[in-house]
Each structure stands twice: as C-alpha cells, then as structure tokens.
C-alpha cells in the first residue's frame, strides 16, 4: 500500500463516521449539529492543504459555493413559499463536502443528493407526505459516493 493510499484511508475514516452520524442525527432530530458540521469543514480544508483530495483553492471555493448554492435555493424558496425549505445545517454540511472534495465535485455532490432526495420523497408513505424530510442523509449518500469516486482514481 503506497503512502497516498494510506492518507486516503486515514482521511476516509473520520469523513465516513461523520457522514453516518450526521445522517442518523438528522433522521432522528431534523438537525445537523454545528458540533459535527463545522469541524468536518475545517478538517476538509486541512486535508487539502497539500492537495490530497483537491487543490486548496478548489477546496476553499467548494466550501464557499457549497454553502451559497443551498442558501440561495432556500432564499428563493422562502420568497415563493413564505417559509424555509431547508435548515442552515444543510448549508454547512454542503460547505463541508465542498471543502473535502472541492468546487469541481460540488455540482455532482449536490445533484447526487437531490436525486437521492427525490427517490426518498417518492418512496415515502402517504402519512409522511406533509412532514419535513431531512436532507442530511441525502448529502451523506452523495458524500460517500464522491469519496468512492475520488479515492478510486
């Protein structure tokens, strides 16, 4: 096993653990705690100081645009519906994934999370139809998929 592969594995463990915990907490509580999302974002930036997964510039832009994409979508939804469509934890989690995987992977991560969310929404029971659906698990699935793609290169 070469040096880079060892670094990938060491990076993957806290990422996967954090994504699993975030998905579980969001399903149970409807919240994505700052206690996990913010350190995850910082760790993503630190991991990429030497460009392990993405160049640092790409990582910083991924964090900024990861937050801004969902924040902007929520602002548009708020103007139309008069209420928020997602929570700020979703923005922070997307920023964290942008920090880990960079700007170039961000559209794929957001699209993967949205497709996962659509699949989950279609499979929901009628009784849960009007209840809020957590987006954190969808982001977690997309984050693990991004990790598999990036680490298999």
trRosetta pair geometry for C-beta under 8 A, 3 or more apart (Angstrom, degrees):
i j d omega theta_ij theta_ji phi_ij phi_ji
1 5 4.9 -119 -172 87 88 131
1 6 5.9 106 133 -58 115 87
2 5 5.1 95 58 9 72 104
2 6 7.3 -133 102 -6 38 90
3 6 5.8 -57 -154 33 31 112
3 7 6.6 29 151 -16 65 106
4 7 5.6 -55 -152 37 35 112
4 8 6.4 40 149 -23 67 103
4 52 7.7 169 -147 -146 83 82
5 8 5.4 -48 -148 33 35 116
5 9 6.5 34 154 -18 65 103
6 9 5.8 -54 -150 36 32 110
6 10 6.3 30 152 -16 65 108
7 10 5.6 -55 -144 40 32 111
7 11 6.2 30 155 -18 66 108
7 52 5.7 -125 140 -139 130 128
8 11 5.8 -60 -148 39 28 109
8 12 6.0 30 155 -26 66 109
8 52 7.4 180 -79 171 63 109
8 151 4.9 127 -173 -132 132 105
9 12 5.6 -52 -140 32 30 113
9 13 6.8 39 160 -31 62 98
10 13 6.4 -43 -153 17 28 112
11 14 7.2 -69 -167 41 35 93
11 15 6.3 27 150 -16 70 120
11 47 5.2 88 -126 -137 123 134
11 52 6.5 161 -54 128 155 146
11 53 7.0 -165 145 -46 161 119
12 15 5.5 -69 -147 44 34 114
12 16 5.8 27 164 -17 75 110
12 147 6.0 116 -123 -176 96 132
12 151 6.5 18 -75 -78 129 155
13 16 6.3 -59 -143 37 22 103
13 17 6.3 19 160 -15 61 111
14 17 5.6 -56 -141 42 33 112
14 18 6.0 34 160 -20 68 108
14 40 8.0 -171 141 -114 100 78
14 43 6.5 -93 113 166 139 160
15 18 6.0 -60 -149 38 25 108
15 19 6.3 21 156 -16 64 109
15 40 7.5 104 -119 -148 61 101
15 43 7.9 -160 -75 110 77 128
15 100 6.4 101 -119 -133 128 150
15 143 7.2 -148 170 157 104 117
15 147 6.2 154 116 -94 142 142
16 19 5.7 -55 -143 39 31 110
16 20 6.2 31 158 -18 65 106
16 144 6.4 69 -115 -106 87 98
16 147 7.2 -129 -68 75 90 173
17 20 5.9 -58 -149 38 28 109
17 21 6.3 24 156 -15 64 109
18 21 5.8 -57 -145 40 30 109
18 22 6.1 30 156 -20 66 108
18 36 5.7 161 -152 -174 94 105
18 40 4.9 150 166 -96 157 123
19 22 5.7 -52 -142 38 29 112
19 23 6.3 32 157 -20 63 105
19 139 7.8 -138 -141 113 97 79
19 140 4.1 138 178 -139 95 90
19 143 5.0 -156 -111 84 140 137
19 144 6.1 177 113 -52 159 91
20 23 5.8 -53 -148 35 29 111
20 24 6.3 26 155 -16 64 109
20 140 6.8 123 -75 -164 33 138
21 24 5.8 -58 -147 39 30 110
21 25 6.1 27 157 -17 67 109
21 36 6.2 -151 101 -126 121 154
22 25 5.9 -55 -140 40 28 108
22 26 6.1 27 160 -19 64 110
22 32 5.6 31 -158 -136 101 94
22 33 8.0 -139 -114 35 77 74
22 36 5.7 -168 -77 117 94 143
22 37 7.0 93 -111 -72 130 82
22 40 7.9 -23 -50 -34 137 162
22 93 6.3 134 -177 -117 151 130
22 136 5.1 -133 148 -178 94 122
22 139 7.7 -56 119 83 132 111
22 140 5.9 175 80 -76 103 116
23 26 6.0 -60 -147 38 25 109
23 27 6.4 25 156 -18 63 107
23 136 5.6 -174 -102 125 46 94
23 137 4.0 83 -146 -103 97 71
23 140 4.0 -60 -60 4 115 163
23 141 7.8 92 -101 -35 139 72
24 27 5.9 -56 -149 35 28 110
24 28 6.3 16 157 -10 64 113
25 28 5.9 -64 -145 44 29 106
25 29 5.7 -26 175 27 69 114
25 31 6.5 -63 146 80 101 76
25 32 6.9 119 94 -110 114 44
25 33 6.4 -60 149 -3 157 101
25 36 7.5 151 23 14 154 151
25 136 7.5 -53 73 118 80 163
26 29 6.9 -74 -119 58 19 75
26 30 6.6 43 -165 -123 57 16
26 31 6.6 -141 -106 67 57 28
26 32 5.4 4 -80 -70 108 81
26 89 7.4 -176 -99 116 107 139
26 134 4.0 140 149 -172 102 139
26 135 7.5 -94 177 56 147 43
26 136 3.2 164 -36 45 167 139
26 137 6.1 -152 78 -31 124 77
27 134 5.6 -130 -81 38 46 151
27 136 7.7 -120 -34 71 64 110
27 137 6.0 51 -57 -48 102 128
30 87 7.5 116 157 -23 81 147
30 132 6.3 64 -131 92 123 130
30 134 5.9 -142 -116 -83 52 102
31 87 7.2 -87 -120 119 54 168
31 89 6.0 130 -172 -31 55 161
32 36 7.2 -104 178 69 71 110
32 37 5.5 66 144 -52 104 130
32 87 6.9 161 21 91 97 121
32 89 2.8 150 55 164 99 127
32 90 6.5 133 12 -57 145 45
32 92 6.7 -179 109 65 122 107
32 93 5.3 -66 175 -44 157 124
32 136 4.9 168 -79 -90 116 132
33 36 5.2 78 77 13 91 95
33 37 6.8 176 92 -2 42 93
33 89 7.1 13 -26 -121 16 129
34 37 5.7 -64 -123 50 35 100
34 38 5.0 24 -175 -14 77 117
34 89 7.5 -115 -58 -106 61 87
34 92 6.8 -52 -107 158 70 172
35 38 7.4 -7 -86 34 7 101
35 39 7.4 -6 167 2 40 113
36 39 6.7 -70 -152 45 26 100
36 40 6.0 27 157 -24 65 116
37 40 5.6 -62 -149 37 28 116
37 41 6.5 29 155 -21 65 103
37 89 6.1 -173 -35 -154 156 76
37 92 4.1 74 145 124 141 116
37 93 5.1 -85 -123 -74 116 66
37 95 7.8 73 169 59 106 98
37 96 5.5 -135 -166 -32 70 139
38 41 5.7 -50 -150 31 34 111
38 42 6.6 29 154 -14 65 104
38 92 6.5 -43 -66 -173 66 130
38 96 7.8 -126 -93 -77 15 115
39 42 5.5 -54 -145 41 37 111
39 43 6.0 40 155 -22 69 106
40 43 5.7 -53 -144 37 28 112
40 44 6.5 36 152 -24 61 103
40 93 7.6 15 80 -127 143 62
40 96 4.1 32 108 -156 104 141
40 99 7.9 139 128 62 67 128
40 100 7.7 -38 164 -48 86 118
41 44 5.7 -53 -153 30 31 114
41 45 6.8 29 151 -15 64 102
41 63 5.9 97 -161 -131 108 118
41 92 6.8 -92 -40 -177 135 79
41 95 5.4 5 -112 115 131 96
41 96 3.9 -98 -71 -97 73 74
41 99 4.7 112 -157 6 65 153
42 45 5.7 -54 -154 36 36 110
42 46 6.3 34 150 -17 68 107
42 99 7.6 -21 -51 161 13 162
43 46 5.5 -54 -145 39 35 112
43 47 6.1 42 154 -26 67 103
43 99 8.0 107 70 117 52 129
43 100 7.9 11 98 -85 82 94
44 47 5.7 -48 -145 31 29 114
44 48 6.6 11 159 -4 61 112
44 59 6.5 -176 142 -163 91 112
44 63 7.2 155 92 -77 127 109
44 96 5.8 148 -9 -171 140 62
44 97 7.6 -165 -100 -111 159 11
44 98 7.7 103 134 82 154 44
44 99 3.2 109 97 112 129 99
44 100 3.6 -88 -127 -63 117 63
44 101 7.8 -51 -154 -9 124 51
45 48 6.1 -73 -153 47 29 101
45 49 7.3 60 147 -57 62 76
45 56 7.5 61 -161 -145 72 82
45 59 5.7 144 -114 139 58 125
45 60 6.8 62 -121 -81 107 70
45 63 6.7 -10 -68 -44 105 148
45 99 4.9 -57 -50 -165 74 117
46 49 5.8 -15 -161 -25 40 111
47 52 5.3 -84 163 48 81 131
47 53 6.2 24 127 5 117 113
47 100 6.7 23 57 -128 139 68
48 51 6.0 37 -164 -97 71 29
48 52 6.0 -116 -97 36 48 79
48 53 5.8 -72 -87 49 96 85
48 54 5.3 -19 -126 64 135 74
48 55 7.1 70 -180 133 111 11
48 56 5.3 153 130 -93 96 57
48 58 7.7 -118 -176 71 145 86
48 59 3.9 148 91 -60 161 158
48 99 7.3 -156 15 169 132 67
48 100 7.5 171 -35 -140 119 28
48 102 7.2 148 -124 -66 154 95
49 56 6.0 38 -125 -90 30 121
51 54 6.7 -98 -145 109 65 24
51 55 4.8 -3 -113 -102 110 49
51 56 6.4 -80 -68 -27 75 72
53 59 7.7 95 77 -87 95 114
53 100 6.2 -11 87 169 159 63
53 101 6.1 -78 146 -108 126 45
53 102 7.0 -169 117 -18 89 105
53 150 5.7 34 -154 163 96 145
54 58 4.4 -115 166 94 111 120
54 59 4.8 146 88 -63 113 84
54 62 6.8 45 108 -14 165 146
54 100 7.6 102 10 134 118 33
54 101 5.9 97 -34 171 133 27
54 102 2.8 -173 -151 -45 157 127
54 103 7.7 146 -178 18 145 60
54 104 7.0 179 -131 32 119 102
54 105 7.2 -115 -78 5 133 115
55 58 4.5 87 61 9 84 108
55 59 6.9 -150 94 -10 41 89
55 102 6.8 73 43 -115 62 138
56 59 5.3 -55 -147 36 33 117
56 60 6.3 32 157 -19 68 102
57 60 5.9 -52 -148 35 30 108
57 61 6.3 25 155 -12 64 109
58 61 5.8 -56 -145 43 29 109
58 62 6.1 37 152 -26 63 107
58 102 3.5 15 136 -152 109 116
58 103 4.9 -121 -160 22 72 91
58 104 6.0 -21 -158 -6 130 95
59 62 5.5 -51 -146 33 28 116
59 63 6.7 30 154 -19 61 101
59 98 7.5 130 -162 139 45 65
59 99 5.3 48 180 -159 89 50
59 100 7.4 105 -136 -20 99 4
59 101 8.0 143 -110 63 74 19
59 102 5.1 -56 -73 -89 53 74
59 103 7.9 -111 -53 -17 15 75
60 63 5.8 -52 -153 32 32 111
60 64 6.5 26 152 -14 65 107
60 99 7.5 35 -90 -117 30 76
61 64 5.7 -55 -145 40 34 109
61 65 5.8 17 163 -4 70 113
61 98 7.6 -112 106 169 48 116
61 102 7.4 35 65 -163 91 67
61 103 4.1 -17 103 -56 111 131
62 65 6.3 -61 -133 49 23 97
62 66 5.6 35 161 -31 62 112
62 95 7.9 131 128 -156 66 46
62 97 7.6 -108 159 109 114 56
62 98 3.0 -175 153 177 79 81
62 99 5.9 -174 92 -59 105 26
62 100 7.7 -108 117 46 144 44
62 101 6.3 -172 -163 76 159 62
62 102 4.5 -162 -42 -161 140 19
62 103 4.4 -134 -68 -57 74 52
62 104 7.9 -56 -78 17 113 50
62 105 7.2 17 -121 53 135 84
62 106 5.1 -174 -137 -57 86 119
63 66 5.7 -51 -140 31 22 116
63 67 6.8 19 160 -14 57 104
63 95 4.6 49 -162 -175 66 84
63 96 7.3 42 -119 -79 88 22
63 98 4.7 178 -69 95 31 108
63 99 4.0 42 -74 -67 107 88
64 67 6.3 -64 -162 36 27 105
64 68 6.2 12 153 -11 65 117
64 95 7.4 60 -61 -132 14 100
64 98 7.4 -123 33 125 40 148
65 68 5.3 -59 -135 46 38 110
65 69 5.8 48 163 -33 72 100
65 98 6.2 178 66 -141 76 152
65 103 6.0 66 36 -121 137 95
65 106 6.0 76 97 150 114 171
66 69 6.4 -45 -143 22 22 110
66 70 7.5 3 164 3 54 104
66 91 7.8 131 129 -174 73 56
66 94 4.1 -170 174 136 94 81
66 95 4.2 161 90 -93 113 38
66 96 7.4 -133 120 27 153 35
66 97 6.1 169 -140 65 146 80
66 98 2.9 -144 -35 -20 131 134
66 99 7.4 -91 21 -20 148 67
66 106 5.6 -129 -79 -131 84 122
66 109 7.9 -13 -118 83 108 137
66 110 7.9 -167 -130 -62 70 108
67 70 7.0 -80 -166 45 28 94
67 71 5.8 21 153 -18 69 121
67 91 4.8 57 -147 170 68 96
67 92 6.8 27 -106 -87 99 39
67 94 6.5 160 -76 83 37 97
67 95 3.9 20 -54 -72 91 117
67 98 7.5 -102 -16 28 66 144
68 71 5.4 -59 -136 43 31 113
68 72 5.8 34 164 -22 69 107
69 72 6.2 -59 -151 35 22 108
69 73 6.5 19 153 -15 60 108
69 94 6.8 -111 60 145 106 147
69 106 7.4 158 -14 161 150 121
69 110 6.1 -65 125 -99 152 154
70 73 5.5 -52 -144 39 37 113
70 74 6.1 39 155 -21 67 105
70 86 6.4 -67 179 80 112 145
70 90 5.6 -137 166 122 154 102
70 91 4.7 -158 83 -97 118 70
70 94 5.2 133 -10 21 133 157
70 110 7.7 -159 -60 -124 92 115
71 74 5.7 -57 -151 37 29 112
71 75 6.5 32 151 -22 64 104
71 91 5.0 54 -59 -118 87 136
72 75 5.6 -50 -148 32 33 113
72 76 6.6 32 154 -17 64 103
73 76 5.8 -55 -152 36 32 110
73 77 6.3 33 150 -18 65 107
73 85 7.3 -82 130 66 89 134
73 86 7.8 29 96 22 106 125
74 77 5.5 -53 -145 38 34 113
74 78 6.1 39 153 -25 66 104
74 84 5.8 7 -169 -150 110 81
74 85 5.4 -152 -123 46 70 91
74 86 5.4 -104 -93 47 116 89
74 91 7.5 -71 -2 -62 142 114
75 78 5.6 -50 -146 32 31 115
75 79 6.7 33 153 -20 62 101
76 79 5.9 -52 -153 32 33 111
76 80 6.6 21 153 -10 65 109
77 80 5.9 -65 -150 43 32 105
77 81 5.5 -11 170 17 73 117
77 83 8.0 -49 134 83 95 54
77 84 7.2 67 96 -159 115 33
77 85 3.7 -28 133 -19 162 131
77 86 7.9 83 50 4 156 81
78 81 6.7 -66 -118 56 21 84
78 82 7.0 42 -173 -134 54 7
78 83 6.5 -121 -124 93 68 13
78 84 5.7 -3 -85 -87 104 49
78 85 7.2 -123 -52 -10 65 85
81 85 6.8 100 39 -66 146 96
84 87 6.9 77 139 -84 140 46
86 90 4.4 -46 162 35 124 155
86 91 7.6 136 112 -39 115 79
86 135 5.6 -11 -129 4 123 145
87 90 5.5 117 65 -2 65 96
87 91 7.9 -122 114 1 48 86
88 91 5.3 -44 -157 31 51 116
88 92 6.4 49 147 -18 73 102
89 92 5.6 -55 -146 40 36 110
89 93 6.1 36 155 -21 68 106
89 136 6.9 -23 124 -74 114 117
90 93 5.8 -53 -143 37 29 110
90 94 6.4 29 156 -17 63 106
90 135 4.8 32 -115 75 129 128
90 136 6.6 -121 -95 -66 75 70
90 139 6.9 171 -145 -34 76 143
91 94 5.9 -60 -153 38 28 109
91 95 6.4 31 149 -21 64 106
92 95 5.4 -50 -148 35 34 115
92 96 6.5 39 151 -22 64 101
93 96 5.5 -48 -151 32 35 115
93 97 6.6 33 151 -16 64 101
93 136 6.0 145 -36 -120 175 82
93 139 5.1 92 127 120 126 160
94 97 5.6 -50 -148 37 36 110
94 98 6.3 40 150 -20 65 104
94 106 7.9 76 177 -148 93 97
94 109 7.4 149 -143 119 81 122
94 110 6.8 45 -142 -89 124 91
94 113 7.8 -97 -98 10 102 167
94 139 6.2 -108 -75 -127 72 134
95 98 5.5 -54 -149 37 33 115
95 99 6.4 37 150 -23 65 102
96 99 5.5 -50 -150 32 33 113
96 100 6.6 30 152 -17 64 104
97 100 5.6 -53 -148 37 35 111
97 101 6.0 -11 169 17 70 112
97 106 7.5 128 111 -113 96 72
97 109 5.3 169 142 179 135 157
97 139 6.5 -140 -31 -177 146 103
97 142 7.3 33 -153 103 160 102
97 143 5.0 -115 -112 -99 119 104
97 146 7.0 101 -169 42 109 156
98 101 6.8 -75 -129 56 23 79
98 102 7.0 0 -174 179 58 3
98 103 6.7 37 -161 -82 99 49
98 106 5.0 25 -109 -96 93 116
98 109 7.5 -152 -71 55 63 151
100 143 7.5 56 65 -150 148 103
100 146 7.9 111 102 109 114 131
100 147 7.9 -31 144 -82 133 91
101 104 7.9 -116 143 67 82 71
101 105 3.8 -73 145 68 117 145
101 106 7.0 159 90 -61 104 59
101 109 6.4 137 64 -51 149 136
101 143 7.9 -158 -24 -136 132 69
101 146 5.0 -34 -98 158 158 136
101 147 7.7 -110 -80 -71 116 57
101 150 6.2 -142 -128 -51 97 150
102 105 5.6 86 65 16 77 97
102 106 7.2 -113 110 -31 42 90
103 106 5.4 -39 -151 1 37 125
105 108 5.4 -66 -167 47 59 113
105 109 5.7 61 139 -28 86 106
105 146 5.4 94 173 -148 133 122
105 149 7.8 158 -130 84 120 129
105 150 6.9 -28 -89 -66 151 119
106 109 5.5 -55 -143 35 33 112
106 110 6.2 28 162 -15 68 105
107 110 5.9 -56 -144 40 31 107
107 111 6.0 28 158 -16 66 111
108 111 5.8 -55 -140 42 28 110
108 112 6.0 31 157 -21 64 109
108 142 7.8 167 128 -168 67 106
108 146 6.6 133 102 -97 111 100
108 149 7.9 -58 134 50 150 167
109 112 5.8 -55 -145 37 26 111
109 113 6.3 26 155 -18 62 107
109 139 7.5 41 167 -147 100 72
109 142 4.7 111 -160 148 63 120
109 143 6.6 44 -143 -79 115 56
109 146 5.2 -9 -87 -58 98 141
110 113 5.8 -55 -148 37 30 111
110 114 6.3 29 154 -19 64 107
110 142 7.5 107 -56 172 13 163
111 114 5.7 -55 -146 37 31 111
111 115 6.3 30 155 -17 66 105
111 142 8.0 146 70 -129 48 133
112 115 5.8 -54 -145 37 30 109
112 116 6.2 32 154 -18 64 107
112 141 7.0 -145 146 108 105 89
112 142 3.6 140 96 -119 113 101
112 145 5.6 -147 -170 66 157 146
112 146 7.4 -166 33 -48 156 90
113 116 5.6 -54 -147 39 31 113
113 117 6.2 34 152 -21 64 107
113 135 6.8 58 168 -179 117 93
113 138 4.2 96 -163 136 76 97
113 139 4.7 16 -116 -85 136 53
113 141 7.1 142 -105 63 62 90
113 142 4.1 -67 -56 -16 78 146
114 117 5.5 -53 -146 37 31 114
114 118 6.4 35 153 -21 65 102
114 138 7.3 88 -60 163 20 138
115 118 5.7 -48 -147 33 33 112
115 119 6.5 34 153 -17 63 104
116 119 5.8 -55 -152 37 31 112
116 120 6.3 30 151 -17 65 107
116 137 7.7 -138 140 117 129 79
116 138 4.1 163 92 -140 115 85
116 141 4.8 148 -119 72 160 142
116 142 6.3 -133 -1 -47 137 91
117 120 5.6 -54 -145 39 32 111
117 121 6.1 34 155 -22 66 106
117 133 7.0 125 -155 119 92 130
117 135 6.1 -6 -97 -124 131 80
117 138 4.3 -1 -59 -102 86 160
118 121 5.6 -53 -144 35 31 112
118 122 6.4 28 157 -17 64 106
119 122 6.0 -57 -148 37 29 108
119 123 6.4 15 158 -10 64 113
120 123 6.0 -67 -146 43 29 104
120 124 6.7 49 153 -47 64 94
120 133 6.5 146 117 -173 118 135
120 137 7.6 110 -85 90 160 121
120 138 6.7 -114 5 -75 140 106
121 124 5.9 -35 -155 -1 33 117
121 133 6.1 -99 -89 -31 84 174
124 128 4.7 -111 -179 84 112 115
124 129 6.4 149 112 -84 121 53
124 133 7.0 -99 -69 -94 147 125
125 128 5.1 81 60 13 82 100
125 129 7.5 -102 103 -40 48 76
126 129 5.3 -14 -161 -31 43 121
128 131 4.9 -64 -161 36 66 120
128 133 7.9 87 151 -82 109 90
134 137 5.8 78 103 3 107 97
134 138 8.0 175 115 0 66 90
135 138 5.2 -56 -164 39 58 117
135 139 6.2 59 140 -21 80 102
136 139 5.6 -55 -147 38 34 110
136 140 6.2 39 153 -24 67 104
137 140 5.3 -50 -146 33 35 117
137 141 6.5 39 154 -20 66 99
138 141 5.9 -48 -151 32 32 111
138 142 6.5 28 151 -12 63 107
139 142 5.6 -58 -147 42 33 110
139 143 6.0 38 152 -25 67 107
140 143 5.5 -53 -144 35 30 114
140 144 6.5 28 158 -16 64 103
141 144 6.1 -56 -150 36 29 107
141 145 6.4 29 151 -18 63 108
142 145 5.5 -54 -147 39 32 114
142 146 6.3 36 153 -21 66 104
143 146 5.6 -50 -146 34 31 112
143 147 6.4 34 152 -21 63 104
144 147 5.5 -50 -149 34 34 115
144 148 6.5 36 152 -20 65 102
145 148 5.7 -52 -151 33 33 111
145 149 6.5 31 152 -17 65 105
146 149 5.7 -55 -148 38 33 111
146 150 6.0 24 158 -13 68 110
147 150 6.0 -58 -140 42 27 105
147 151 5.7 13 166 -8 66 117
148 151 6.3 -62 -133 46 21 101
148 152 5.9 18 165 -20 61 117
149 152 6.2 -68 -147 35 20 106
149 153 7.4 36 153 -42 57 94
150 153 6.2 -41 -168 -2 35 115
